[in-house]
Amino acid sequence: MKGCSNDKRSGTQACVHHQSEWQRFLNGHSQCNLPGFQRMLQQAGGSLSWQANTTGQTQPHDEPEPDQQGSKNYFTPAKFYCVETICAPCGVVIAWAKFAKAESPTNILNFLETVYPSEHTCPDYICVDKACLVLHTAITNGSWESWKRTSLFIVDSYHYIGH
């Protein structure tokens, strides 16, 4: 539990004072609940009769995540916005990174610079769905001066048609 400095009870992830929260977490995340979740996800359209109709806001793609109330415990890991991967043309994953808040062009460029720290390691082509935004950001922040000597930013046909 956040803010609790008591020792965890043996075989649990909470102290004696927070066992009720630990049990509530276990009940909500146990294997016996899995079939119900799978059934709910497989049903097409709309909410189920027993579900409350919530009109929660969804995070727009690539926009910063609004600050939310943090969890009261550390029983599960934090959520990430996305996992970005760099793949070879044959499909082998070269590198991956978790983006906590957004798949922004700046985050993509920082990831590329981490994976390809010097010009002789850079690929000839970088295919990314936001190539135009990444290129614009690289020109704006000055990193284009080194990228233009090594790599071409291209976009796949699915995203090209949508731009």
N, C-alpha and C positions, 0 to 999 in steps of 0.2 A: 504494500500500500504506500502511496506517496505520502511523505511526511512522517511515516512511522519508523521508529528506530528499534522496535522490539525484534527479538529473534524470531525467525519463522518456526512454526511448529513442525516437528519431524514428519516428513511425507507430504507436506503441503507447501504452498507458496505464501502463507499469511501467518501472522502471529495469533495467539490465542484470542485476542480482542477482535480480530478481523476474520474469524473463521466463517461467519455468516456470509460475508461477501465472497469468500473463496468458494463456499458451497454453491452459492447462487451462480457464480461463474462456471463451475463444473457442471451444474445442471443444464445450463444454457449451451454448453459446448461439448456435451457428451455424444458418444457414438449413437446412442438411441435416438437422438434428435435428427441425425443425418438423413434418414429416409423422408422425414417430413419436409426438410429443406429441399431435398432433391425433387420431391413431388411438387412442391410449390413453384420451383424454378421451371419445371417442365410444362406446367399449365400455361396455355396461351392467353395473353391479353388480360388486362384488368386486375383488380385486386380480388382476393378471396373474401367470402362473406364474413369470416371471422377477423379479417384484418381491418384495422382502422384506416380510413382514407386519409392519407397524409399528402399534403401538397408541398413537400420539402423542395427546396431549391437545389438544382444540380449545378455543379461547378462547370462554367463554360470552359470549353477546350482551351488550354494554354493560358488561362487567366490565373492570377494568384489565388490560392485557396484562402477563403476568409478565416480569420482567427476563430477557433472554436474552443468551447470549454474542454479542457484536457481531461483525460481519463483519471479516475481516482486511484487506479492501480497499475501495476506493470505486468499483469497476467498475460497480456498479448502484446505483440510488437506494434509499433506505430505504423500507420498506413503511409504508403508512398503514392505519388501521383502516377508514375509510370516507371517502367524499366526500359531503358534505351539500350539497344544492342548494335554492335558493329559486326557485320558478317562478311566473309569472303564471298566472291561470286559463286562458289560451290555450295554455300550455305553453312559453312563452319563458322561458329561464333568466335570472333577474335577477342572481343571485350564487351562488357556490359556495365551499366551504372544505374543506380536508383536515383530518380529525380524526385525530391521530396515535395515540391510545390507546383512546378510547372515544367513543361517541355518547351522552354523558351529557346530562341535562337542563341542567346548568350550561354545557356546551359549546354546546348549542343556543341557550340564552339569550344567551351572549356573542356568538355569531355573529349573532343577530337584532339585538342592540344595535349591532354594528359596521355592519350593513347599514342599519339604521334608527336613526340617532343622535339624532334629535329627534322629538317627538310628531307634528309635521305631516307627517313622511315615513312614519309607520307605516301598515301596511295595516289594513283593517277586520277581516279574518279571517286567521288563521294556522292552516292545516290541517297537523297534524303527527301522526305515528303514536303519539307519546308525549305527547299533549296533557295528559293527566291528570298525568303526572310533571313535565312542564314547568311546568304551572300550580302544582303543589305546591311546586316549587323556587322559582318566582317569588314565591309568598306567603312562603315561609320566608326568602328572602334580601332581601325588601323591594322587589324590582323590580316587583312586581305593582301597587304604587301608581301607577306611570306607565303600565304596560301596560293597566290596566283602563279608563283614559280613552280609549284609542285602538283596541284590538284585542280580538277574541274568539278564544280558542284552541278549535279544533274538531278532531275526529278523523275520519278517513275511515271509511266503513262496514266495511271489512275489519277494521280494528283495533278498532272499536267492538264488533263481535260477539265478538271475542276477549277483551275486558276484563270 
